[in-house]
Amino acid sequence: MIALHASRLTLELRPEVGGSVTEFRLDAKPILRPTTADALASQGARGAASYPLVPYSNRLRDNRFRFMGRTYDLPPTLNGQVIHGVGWRRPWQVVAVSATRASLVYDHTPDVEWPFAFRAEQHFMLDADGLSCRLAAINLAPHEAPMGMGPHPFFARPPGTRLTFTAACVWHHDAKKIPTHATQVPPEWDFSTGRDVSGVVLDHCFSDWGGRAEILLPYARVEFTADALFRHLIIFTPEGRDFFAVEPVTNLTDGLNRMHTEPMSNIFLLQPDERVEASFRLAVAPA
C-alpha cells in the first residue's frame, strides 16, 4: 500500500490490486467511495475507489472485435461480458514514490484476454488543492494496435450529492448495454444545471462533454477536469447504492467494433512504440 498526503488530503494506492486507488479523503471524509475490507481481502479492484481502464473502456458486443482481418474472441470478465480491458485485473509495479507522488506501470504480454503487447502508466500527483493523474499507454506490439484508456472513479454518495456537467449527446443502448444510437441529451438526463444524483438511474456514455464536471458533496466541492482526449464520459448512478461513477474515457463503448465506421469511436491506432497520454484532475475544496 502507498499513502500520499498533502495538507488535508490523503490518497492510498494498491498497485498489486489492479493499480487501484483505495482511498481519497478530505480529512476523514471520503471523496471517492471507501474500499471495503472484503474488497481488499479479495484482492479485486472491482470494489476499489478507482481503477484504470486499459486498453479499452467498457463493453464489447458479443465479447469480440475484429482487427486487421482477424476476429478476436475475449473471455467474459463480469456478468458474462468482457469489460474494461485487463489493467484493472493485473498487478502493477511501482517505479517511483515520494510523499506526494507515485508512478505505476503495467507491462502486458499478449494472452487470451488481450492479444497485443503494451505498457500502461499511471502518474499520481497530490497537492493541497487536489489530485492530478496522467495516464499513458505505449504500443509494444511489432505492428499497429488499437488502444483506449481512462479512469473509473467511484464517488461517495451521501444524501444530497449533486452532479453538474454538459454533453453534446448521449448514447442509448440495448439490453446488454451496447450503444445503438446517439441523441441530444433528453431533459430527464440533463445535468447541465446540476441535479441530485439520486434522481435518475444511468449507466450511459455521454460524448463531447467539454472536459469539466462538478461533484458537490455535503462537505466538499470537487471540480473534475480532463484533457480533450477523454472525449466520452460514462455516468453510472446505480439505484440504492452509496456510490456513483463519473468516468472520463477516450473511447466510445464498443469502440473497438466501430473504429472504422463511427467517427466518435475515438480508438487510437498506435504504431509500434507510439505513445498516447492524457491527464485529469480532481480539485477539492471544503463545501
N, C-alpha and C positions, 0 to 999 in steps of 0.2 A: 504494500500500500504506500502511495505517495501522498503527502499532505502539503499543500501550499497555503500560505497565509499572507494577507495584505490588509492591514487595518482591521475592519470589521468583517471581512470576507474570508471564507475558508473553502478550499477546493480539495476533494480527495479523489484520487485516481487508483484504479486497479488494472494495471497493464495486463496481468495474467488472465483477467476476466474480460476478454474481448476488447481490450484497450478502453475500458469504460470509465465514465465519471460515476462515482458512487455517492458523492455529496457535494452540494454547492449551497452554502448558507450565508445569510447576513446575520451576524451574531449567532443566536441559537435557532433562528427561524429558517425553514427551507425555502430556497428559491426553486430549485429542482426537487422533484419528489424524493423523499428519503429511500434509500435502498434497504430493503428488509434483511434481517438476519438470515431468513430462509433463502433469499435470493443469493446472498453471499455464500452460504453453505453449499448451494447447488453449483457454484462456480459458473453460473449462467448470466450473460449480460442482459437477457430479456427483462429482468427485474431491476436493472440498474437505473440510475438517474438519467444517464445519456450514454449512447454508444455510437460508434462510427458505422456508416453505411458505405461500403466499398466492395466491389467495383460497380455497384448499381444500387439504386434505391427502389424499394417496394417490390411489387409482384411482377411475374411473367405469365402471360397467357399459356395455359397447359404446361407450365414448368419447362418451357423450352424456348430457344431462339435460334435463328439461322444467321450464319455469318460466313462470308467467303465461300458460298456454295455448300456449306455443311450445316446440318441440324445438330444442335447440342441439347440433349435432354439432361436436366439437372434434378437431383433428388429433392423431394419436398423437405422443408425445414420446420414448418409451423402450420398446423391445422391442414395438412395435405397440400400446402403450397410452398414453393420456393420463394424466399423473401429476403431482401436487404443484403444480398451478397454474402461474403464469407468473413469479412473483417471482424464482425461482432461476435463470431463464434470461434475465434482463434486467439491464442495468447500473443501479446505484443512485447517488444523489447524496449527497455529504457536506454536511451542514448545520451541523455543529458538531464540533469535535475539541479535545481537550486531552491532557495526559499520561496521564490515566486514564479519559477518557470520549470517546465518539463517538456521533453520531446520523446515521443514514442514512435517506433517503426514496426511494420509488419511486412515480411517478405513472403510472397505467395509462390509456391511451387505448383504447377498445373496438377489438378486432380479432378475427381468426378464432380466436385461442387463448383469448380471454375477452371476452364481449360487453358487459361493464358497466365503466364508469369507476370507479376507486377510487384512493385513496392508501394506501400502506403505510409504516410507520415501524419502525425498529429503534433502540433506545437502549441502548448498552452502557456498563456502569459496572464498572470493575475496582478492587478494593481488595486489601489484603494477604491477605485470607482467602477471596477467590473472585471470581466473575464474576456480576453481575446483568444481566438483559436485560429490557426492556419492549418488547413488540410491540403495534402498534396498526394498525387499518385503519379507513378512513373511506369511506363510500359517496358517490361523486361523481356518480352517475347521477341523473337527474331523477325517479326512481321507486324504489320498493323494490327491493332487490337482495340476493342471498344472499352470505354471507361465512363463511369458516373460515380458520384460521391455526395456525401452530405452528413450532417449530424442528426441524431434522433433524440433531442432533449425532451424529457417529460417534466412539465412544470407542476409544482404544488398547486392544489386547487381548493383552498379554504373557501367557505361561503362568501359570495360577493366578488369573486375573482372575475376581472374583466379583460377582454382581448380587443385590440384595435389593429386593423390592417386593411389595405385596399388591394384589389386584384382586378386585372382586365377580364378574366374569365375563370370559370370553374369547370372541371371535367366530371361529367356524370358517368356512372359505372354500372356494370352488370352485377349479378348476384355474387360473383367471385371477386368483385372489386377491381375489375379490369376496366379502364376507361373506354367508353363508347363514343362520346362526342362532348364538345365543349359549348357552353353558352355564356352569356353575360351572367354575372352573379345575381341570383334571384334575391328579392328582398328578405326572405326568411334566412338566407345565409350571408347577409351583408353585415360585415363588421367595421365598415368604414367610419362610423361614428362611435364605435365602442359598444360592447354589449357583454352581459354576463355569459360566461362560457357554459353555464348550466342550461341556457335557453334553447340549445339545439344540439342534436346528436349528429356528428360528422365523422367521416373517415375519407376525405376527399382531397384531390390535388387542385390547388389554385395556381394560376400562371400569371406571369408578368405582374408581380406584386410590389415592385418598386424597392425591395430590399429593406423595408422597415416595418416592424410591428411593435406594439406596446402591450405588455402584460402588467396589469395593475392588481397587485395583491393587497390585502388589508394593511400590510406592514411594509410594502416595498413597491417601487415602480421600476420596471425592467424595460429598457429600450433595446430591442433586438434588431441589430442591423447586419446586413450580409452583402457581400460582393455580388455584382450583376451576374456572374456565372451561376449563382444559385437562382436560376430563373423560376423555379417552382417552389411552392410552399404547401406541404401536407399538413392539414389540420385534422387532428384526431381528438374528439371530445366524447369519450365513451360514457354512456348513461350510468349514473350511480357510482362513479369511481371518484377517488380523491386526487386525480391527476388528469392532465391533458397534454397533448403533444403539439408542438409547433416546429416543423421540420423544414428548414431551407435546404433544398436538394437541387442538384444540377439537372438530373434527367426526369422526364415525364415517366409516370408509372407505365410499365410495359414498353418503355422507350427502346429497349433492345430489339423489339419486334417492329419498330416504326422508324428506325434510324434513317431509312432511305425513302420513306413515304410521308412522314409527318415532320414539317419544319420545326415544330416545337418539341420534338423528342429530346433534343439537346444532349444526345450521346456524343462524347468526344471520341474520335477515331485517332488514336495516338500512334505515331510512328515509333520504331524501336528507339528506346532511351528518351523518348519525348515525355515531358513533364507537364502536368496541369495542376494549378493550385489556386485556392481561393480562401478568403478569411471571413469570419463572422465575429460579432461582439455582443455580449450581454452587459450593458451598462446598468448598474444597480444603484438606486438611491432610496433611502428610507422614505416611506409614504408620509 
